[in-house]
Amino acid sequence: MGVKGLQYFLDSCFPEASVTVNLSDLARQHAAKRQQGCTTIANRPTLVVDGMACLRHWYSCKDWVCGGQWREYMNVLKTWVEAFTLAGIRLVFFFDGVVEEQKRPEWVKRRRRVNRDICKMFSHIKSHGGQPGRELFCLPSGLATFTRFALRSLGQEVFCSQQEADYEIASYSRQHGSMGILGQDSDFIIYDSAPYFSVAKLRINSLTTVLYDRQRFCQAIGLAVNQLPLLACLLGNDVVSEEQMQHIRKNAMAIYRKNNPAPHSGAPQGQMVLAVAQLVSSLWGREEEETVYIPQSLNLTDRQKELLKRGICSYLLPGQKALQCGHRTALFSAFEKYVSPQIVKDCREKHVAAEGFMVYGVVCEGVIECSNTLEDEEDAELLPQALVYKACRQHIYGLLLLLGRDGSPVDLPVIKEWFVYPGNSLKEPDMVHPVPVSLPCDRPSLDLLWFGSGPEVSALRLTSFLSIFDCQEFSELYGAVEDSLLAALCLVTYIVLQVQTLSLEDVDSYLSQAVCLRLKSLRELQHIELPFVSSRAVQLGSLYVRGLSHLLGANCASGCPLPSAALMPWHSFDGRLFHSKYLLAHGGTEKTVLLDNDSSCLSVFLHLREKLTETCRKRGRVLQSSPRCSAPEYSHKTAPGHRDRHTGLKAALSFYSLLICVLLGLQEAVRAGGREERLQVALDPEANGGREGKREETQVKTRTERDIFTPILTTMVELPRT
């Protein structure tokens, strides 16, 4: 995002344009202006926050490859918000809600770049058995999606954009007289809007940061504020690529170096900004009118002029004298003939308020996109999440666009999907047709599903939701188990039906962590230690979190039969906990140990597991055991800066890899001559109103191979890092 080279210029070449400020002091000054009767100042000092720019700074948890430490992340957000609340500063958050088509090429370019980093990340994990350094940091999958809901749950105002988020942030800030914009995007110094503060330089304990002073910047480069959009477009941004105006920059640089043999700024990036600014100033001076946005003397082709015009328009806010841009206020639905006006209105309102997910993109845009996911392109066994959840999305599309129709294949809508996954070149979108959802009643309408009332409608909503995942049988569990566990069961069952290589051990990993998470404190989750990191478990963790976002989309499409909170990862997933359960399950750990020796957790786990296997069996999917218990033999090559931290771990891994193999061999020998420990679990369906049932457990305790080896394997998994 932003103007090419401009952020570097602000930080490194002209420090006088960067002023260290205290946001608490500025808030008091802002409030004082309001008390003096300045009507352009908001009632409270308001800071408009670019949520997307903050994600990397918010996610400070030590683990990021395993799927996210969501409870800890929630705690970070809470602390961050409280710091501003105590200073009397109101926060308003904006997140990207769409990718504008004119910016799609830049979006694709970034996604490919991140894919390369993900490849390096998996290579490191498979070579070293651990998480790579921060230089290969990738945001946990789904972080942007779930952060919106996290902030709303903390009582914050959150908006999801209907166009470019930067534009809406600048527009909102200007319209409401905000004290500033907190972000990390040089576009914010181009907009004629509120002051631009750096989130990268923010010190949350003192609320100090850097203000990029727009007026000082203009004085330094010799331009007026209304000339900045042209400067930005000639330098290159998300609308006008660097390549499009390269010839102009080349000429500007030649003239600049000729006139400045000893340039003010030695770095090439600094010289380029000054050279183009000098060109803009000279061209502007030749024009008869100072308000002309595209000087005729640039000698551009008609196509280049149109591109430059679009780029400049992207910076002109409501109320500013602009070119004939015309497209900013046009709102329409891509599939108006398939849904009622009330559905369109509700989609848009929930999208803007960050209350919904996926439905706006389908109904109003006809486009769905999904950014990078932590997936190993060399793992041929596991399907990419985009393909795993394609059937689910098709049913969501069907519920939104085909409900109540006669099922005629004529004139079916088509959704454009921009999903990043291994093997997808992203040269064009995948064109996906909706698939009808089979419901028991006679063609109900989407309006009834969303706006109807009564027990019949509530039951229909739940049936619609479960049908999307082919889990209609689970309706009997509604109210009998926690909503978050019902959602987890739904999701894991769907994954098993879609991914034929998923094993019983994988299912045990998913379900045990969902059940045990409810009883874990934040401190316990933070102190989980792993003997090594499995690349397969990394991908399974990301697959699960992406599935949670599909649960959220299905819930919104079905009229919200489940509370959104039940679908949030901090209620059903912790990446580090999942990873530890994965290593234990694949190491042959006894179920009682896998469930933390908690009889209540064990009962719930076995009940959910039974429902899952029974449902899958009805659909011809029989789960098989396929343990992957031994640690690979890792290379001793270590990334710079990580050698000392991992030396002890790697030395231990070589020993433990051999030890596990020996133990497994002994385990088979003991099993042949010993007696198995038997665990009998009986369910009383009449107890507790037929919901949870009473579980009677009797264990025949004998000294078997599990008595001998389970404590050893468990100790290995729980060993602290060296």
N, C-alpha and C positions, 0 to 999 in steps of 0.2 A: 504494500500500500504506500501511497505518498508520491512525492516528486523525486525523481532519480537524483541522488547525490545531495539533496537539499538538507536532509537531517544531519548528514556528516558535516556539511558546510556550517550549519548552525552550531554544532557541538565543538568543532575543531578549528574552524577558520576565522570565525568572528565571535569570540567569547563575550564581547561587549553586548551582543544581542541576547545573551543568556544570563538571566538575573536570578540569583538564589533568593527565594521568598519563603515566608512562613504562611501557610494557608489559614491558620487560626487568626493571625493578625489581619490578613486580607478580608476574612469573613467579618471581623469586627468593623473594619473600615466600610465594608459593603453595607452592613446593617446601619451604620451611622448615616450613610447617604440616604437610605430609605427613610430614616427618622426625620431627616431634614426636608422631606417632602418630595423627593425625586421619584416621580411616578413610573420611571422606566426600570426601576429596580424591583426585583422579585420580593415577595413578602419575607422570605428567609434567604440567607445567603445560599445559593444553589450552585453546586458543582455538577456539570453534566459529564458523565463518565463513558468513555468508549470501552465497553465491556470486552470486546474482542482483543483490544490492545493490552488489557490487563491480565488475560488468562495465564500467560507465562510467568507473570509476577505473583499472581495469586497461588498458582500451584507450586508450592515450595516443599511438598512432601518428598521424602528421600526416595521413595519408590515411584516409578512412573511406567515401567515396562509391563507390570503384572496386571494392569487394568484399572489402576487408580486406587488410592487410599481415600475413599470418599468421605468417611466420617471425619478424618483429620482435615480434609479440604474444607468441609463445612465449618469446622472450627476456625480455620484461617479466615474464611469469609466473614464469620461473625465478629472476630476480633478486628478485622479491617473496617467493617461498617461502624462498629462501636467507637473507633477512634475519631471518626468524623462526627458522629452523633454527639459525643462529648464536647466537641468544639463548636457545636451549634450549626453545623453545615449539613444542609439537605442534599442528598445524593439522588440523581436521576440517571439510570443506566440505559444505554442503547446497545442493541446487538444486531448484527446483520440478519435480516429476514429473507433477503433474496440476493441472487447474483444477477446484476443487470447484464443483458446479452452483449452490450458493447464492451463489457469488461470480462466476458467469458474467456477470451484468449489469454489474458493475464492470469485468470483463475487457474486455467489448465497448466500454464507454465509453472505456477507455484506448486500445484499438486504433483507434477512430475519431479520437481526439485525435492520435495519432501519424500517422495517414493524412493529416491536415491539414498536419502539419509536412513530410511527404514531398512533398506537392504543392508547398509553398513551396520546398522544396529543388530539385526539378526545374525549377521556374520560374526560380530563380536560375541554375542551370547553363545553361539555354537562353538566358538574357538576358546572362550574363557570361562563360560559357565556363570557369568555375572552380568549385571547391568552396566552398560558403557558409561563413560563420563558425560558431563553436561554438554559437551560439544556435539553430541548426537541426540540431544534431548528432543523428544516428540511428546506433544500433549497426549494424555490418555484419550482414547476414543470416546466421543460423545461429551467431552468436557464443556464445549460451548452450549450445547443443547441443555444440559442439566444445570449449568450455572445459572441460567435465567430463572429456573424454578427454585433453585436454592436461594437466590436473592429475594425472590417474591416471598418465600417462606420466612425470611428474616424481616419482612415488613417493608421492603424497599420498593420504590417505583421503578418498574422495568418496562421498556418499550422494545418491540421488535420492528425493524424497519420494513417499509413497503417498497423502498428503493435503496439507493446507496446509503449505508448507515452514516458515513461521514457527512453527507449532505444534510440528513435529518438532524444530526447532532448540532451542526453549525446553525441550521435554521432554527431549531428549538432554542438554542442558547441566545441567538440574536433577538428572537421574538419575546423571550421571557426575561431578558436582561440578566442573564446568569452571571455569576462572578467569574466563571471560567469553564474551560473544557480540559478534562484530564485524559490524556491519551499519549500515543507515541506515533504520530503520523504527521509528516510535514505538510500535508494538505491543510491542516488546521491553521497554519500561519498564512496560507493563501486566501482562505475565506475571510471576508470582512465581517467578522463575528466577534465573539467573546475572546478574552485572553486564552492563550494555549499553554497549559502546564504539562510537564513531563511526568509520566507514571514511572518511567525507568529510573528517574532520579529521586523519586519519592522516598522519604524516610518516614515510615508510618508512625514511629514512636514520637517524633517531634513535629510531624506534618510539614516538614520542609521539602521543597522541591525546586525545580528550575522553571522560571517563566521565560518563554521565548517571546521577546518583545517585538511585536509587529512593526511599530513605528521606528524603533532603532534599526531593525533589519532593513526597512525601506530606505532609511537615511544612509545606511552603510553601502547599499548597492545602487543608490541613486534613482530609485523608482518610486512612483506613487502607489497607493494600495490598489487602485483600480487597474494597474498594469501587471499586478502579480499573476492573475490567471493566464495571461499570454506567456509570461516567463515560465510558469509551471508546465504549460503544454509544449513549449519549445525544448525544455529540458527532458520531457518525457514523463508520463504518468500512466494511470490505468486505462485511460481513454485513448490518448495519443502515445503510441509506443515510442521507445527510443529510436528505433529504426526509421520511423516515418519522417522525423525531422533531423536526421543525422547530417544531411548536407548543409542545413542552416547552421547547426552547431559548429560544424567543421569550418565554415567560412567565418563565423563569429570568433572562433578561437584563433584563427590566423590573423585577423585584424587586431584582436586583443594583444597577442604576443608581439605584433609589430609595434603597437603603440605603447606597450609596457614591457620593455626588455628586462626590467627587474620587477616582476609581478608582486603585488601585495600579498598574495597567498600562493605559496610555493606548490602545494599539493594540487594534482591535476583536477580533482573534484572542485576545489575552491576556485581555480582558474576558470573552469567551465561555467560555474554559476555567475561569476563576475563578467565573463565574456558575453554570455547571452543577455545578462542584464544591461550591459553597455549597448548591445545591439538593439534591444527593445527600446531603450531610452532614445537612441538616435533615430530609429524609425518613427517613433511616436512624435518626435519633434517636427518631422517633416509633414505630418498630416495637418489638414486645416482644422479638424476638430479633435480635441483631446479625448473625447469619449468614444472614438472609434476603437473597437476591440481588436480588429484584424487589419493592421496597416496594409494598404494596397501594395506598397513597395516591397513586400516580402516575395512577390512574384511566385505565388503558389498556383498549382493546378487547381481546377474546380474541386476535384476529389479531396485534395489536401486542405483546401479552404473549408470544405464541409466538415472534415474531420476535426480541424482546429476549432471550428465553430462549436461543434458538439463538446469538445474538451473545455472550452471557455464557459459554455453554458452550465457545465457541471459544477462550476464554482459560484454562479450567480444566484443569490438567495432571494426569496420573496421580498418585494419592496425595493429591490435594487434595479436600476435601469439596465435592461438586458437586451441581448439580441432576441430575435424571434425564435425562442427555443420551443415553446409550445407543448412539450410532452410531459411536463412535470406533474400536472394535476390530473391527467387522464387515468381513471381507475375503471377497470372492467373485469369481467369474469371470463376466463378462457372457455368455460363450459356452461354458459348461462342457460342454454336450452335444456340442460340435464338437471338443473336444480332450481329451486324457487328463489326469488329475490331475498326472502328472509334468511335462507341458508347462506347466501353470498354475504349478506350483511353480518350475520353472526360469525362467519368464518373470518371476515376482515377484522371485526372488533376483537375477537379472541386472539388473533394473530398479533395485532398491534399491542395488546395488553400482555403479551407473552404468556397467555393462558393455554394456547393450543399448540399442536405440533403436527406437521405434515398436511393437514386438511386444507390449509390456505394455499399451499403450493399446488395441490391437486386441483382444487375447484377454481381458484382465481388466477393461477399462473399456467397451469398445465405442465409444470416443470418441477421435478424433485432433484435435489443434489445431495451428495454425501461426500464429505472430505476424506482424507486419508485415514486408514485403519491400520493398526499394527498387525500386518499379515506377512508371512514368510512366503515369498514367491517361489521358493525352492521346495516347499512342502506340498507334494502332489496329493497327499491323503486328505487334507482339509480344504473344503471349498471356501472361496472368498465369501465374506459376509454378505456382499451384494447379491450373490447367487443363492446363498442359503435362505435369505429372507425375501427373495423375489416373489414366491408364491403368496407369502403373507401380504406383501404390498399390493399384488394384483387383487386380492380379496378386499383390501382396504379401498382400492380404487373402485371396485365393483359395488361396495356398500355405499360409497359416496355418489357414484354417477349412474348406477344401473338399478338401484332399489326402486321398486314400484313399476318398472318398465316391463314390457311383454317378452323380453329376452330375444328380440329380433337381432340378428348379427349385422343388420344394415346400419351404416353410419355410426359404428362404435367409436367412442372417443379413444385417443391415443395419448399416453403420458410420456413426456420426454424425461428420461432419467440420466443424470450426470453422476455416475457413481465411480469412485476411484477404487480400482482393484487390479491385481496382477493380471496382465494380459489385455487390459483395456487401454487402447491408445488415446482415448478421449478426443479423437478427431471429430466425432459427432456423438450425439446422445443415443442411448438405447431407446428404441420405440417400444413401449410396453402397453398391451391392451388390458383393460380391467377384466376380472373374472367374477361372475355373479356369486353371491353368497346364498347358500341354501338355508332358508329359515322356515320354521314350522307353520307360520301363519300365511295367509294369502296375500302376497306382494304388499307388504307395508311400505309406507312412504318414508323418506328420510326426515321429513318434517315431523311425522309422528314419533320417530325414534328420538329426535333431538328435543322436541318441544312438548311432546305428550306427557301425560301424568297418569298415575294409578299403578297398581301392582302388576297388571298385565304388561304395561310398557316397560316397567323396571325389569321384569323377567325377559322381555324381548331384547333389551339392551345387553343384558348379560349373555344371552344366547348368541347375539350378533358378535360380541367380543370373542367368545370362546370358539365360534365357528370359523373365525378368521385363522385360528391356529389349529383347527381340526381337533378341538378338545372339548366337544359339547358335553361329554360325560362328567366333566369336572363341575358342572353346575350344582351337583349335590354337596360339593365341598364349600360352597359359598356360605359364609357365616360359621362354618365348622372349623375352619382354619383361618389364620390371619390373612388379610388381603394380600400382603406382600408375599406370603408363602404360596398362595394360590397363583399369583402372577408368576412366581419363580417356577412352579410346577408346570404351568402352561408353557412357559418359554423353553424349559429344558426338554419337555416332551416334544415340542415342535422341532427343536434342534436335532433330537434323536431321529425323528421321522425323516428329516431332510439330509442328515449327514450319516451315511451308512458306515463310516469308519469309527463312529463314536462307540466307545466301549462301556461296560458296566462300571469300570473304574472312573471313567470320565463323569458318568452320571452321579456316582457317589461323591465325587469331588464337588460338583455343582450343588447338589442338594445338601450335603453336610455343611458347606460353608454358609448357605442361606439359612439353615436352621440354627447353626451355632452363632452366627453373627448377632442375633438378637440379644444374646447374653454377654457379649464382649464389651468391655469398656474401651474407651479411646486409648488409654494407656496400654492395655493388653494388645490391641491391634498394632500400635506403633512399635511394640517390642517383639513382634514375631520375627524370628530369624530363619533364614533359609540356607541349607548347605550348598545349594547351587540353584541356578535359574534354568528352567527348561523352556526352550524355544516353542515347543508345542503348547505348553501351558500358557505362555504369553499370548499366543494366538487364540486359544480357547477363552481366555479372559476377555480379550477385546471382542470376540464373537458374542459373548454373553452381554456385555454392556451395549453393543449395537442392537442386540435383541431387546433390551429394555426400552430403547428409543422407539422400536417398532411396536412394543406393547403400548407405549404412550400414544403413538399414532392411531393404533387400533381402538384404544379407549376413547380418544377424541371422536373418531369416526362413528363409534357406536353410541354416542350420547353420554359417555362417561359413567358406565356402571360401577367402576372402581374409582376411589379417590386417587387423584394424581400422586399424592404423597406415597401411596403404596407401590408406585412404579419407579420411585427414585432409587438410585444405586446405594445411597447411604442407608437404606433400609433392607437391602437384599444382597449387597455385594461389597466385598473388600478384596482388592487384587492380591494383597499379600496373604490374607487368610485363605483365599482360594488356592493360591500357589502351594501353600503348606499342605492343604488337604489333598491336592493333586499328588504331591510327592508321597504322602502317607498312603493314599488309596492305591497308587500304583506300586507301592512297596509292600502290599499285602497286609497292611495294618488291620487289626480286628476292628469291627464296627463300633464296639464300645469305646475304644481308644479314639477312633476317628471322630466320634461324637463327644469328645472331651469327658468321657466317663460320666455323662449326665443322662440318667434314665429317661427323663422327660424329653430331652432332645432326641435320644435314640428312638423313642416311641413315635415321635412326629416324623422323623426321618424314614423309618421303616414303613409307615403308613403312606407317605408321599411316594416312596420308591415302589411300593406295591401298586399304587394307582397308575404310576407311569408305565411300569412294565406290562400291566394288564391292558392298558389303552394301546400301547405299541403292538402288543401281541395280536389284538383284534385287527390291526391294520397290516399284519404280516411282517412286522418288524420285531425280530427276536434279538435281544441284546446278548452279546457274547463278552466273556472276560478276555481282556487283552492287556495284561500288565506291562508297563514300560518302567521298570523299577530301578534299573542300574544307571548310575551317573556316567555320562560319556567320558572318555579320556580327553581332557582339554589340553590345548597347546599351552606352553609356558610363555608364549609371547604376550606381553601386556602393554596396553596403551600407555603413552607417557603420562605420568602423574598418578597412575593407578598401581604401579608395580608393588610398592610397599604394602598397600592396603590388601592386595589379593594374594601375596606370596604364601601366607599361611594357609589360606583357603585352598589354593591349588595343590599345595603339598598334601593337604588332608584329603582332597578329592581323589587323588590317585590311590591312596590307601583305602578309602571308603568304597570306591568302585570295585576293587578286588574283594573287599570284605562282604559287600552285598552279594556278589556272585557266589562266594563260598557259603554264605548263610542260606541262600536260596537252594543250593544243592543239598545242604544238610536238612533243610526244611522238608524237601521231598523224601529224603531217606527216613526221617522221623515219622512223617505222615504214613509211610507204608507200614510201619510196625506199631504205630501208636493209635490212640483213640482221639477222635475229634471232639473238640468242645462243642456242645450243642446249645443253641439259643432258641428257645421256643417263645413265640410271641402270640398271644391270643387276643383277638379284638372282640369286645362285647358290643354289638351294634345297638343294643337297646339302652345302654347307659348314656347319661348326659344328653338325653333327648335325641339319641341317634346320631349325634354330631361327632364328637371326638372319640367316644367310646372309651371303655376302660381296658388298659393293656396289662395283662398279667404276664410277668416274666419269670421263668424259672431257668436257672443255669446249672447244668451239670458240670461241676468244676473238676477237671482232670488236668494233670500236668502233661501238656502236649507240646508240639513244636511252637504253637503260637504263644504259650506261656513263656517259652524260652526266648524266642527271637523277637517278639513284638516290642518289648521294652528296649531292646538294642536298636532296632530300626527307628523307633520313635525318638530315642535319644539322638540318633544321627541327624534326623530331620530338624530337631530343635536346637542343635549345636549353635552357639553364637558365632558370628563372623569374626575372623581374626584381623 
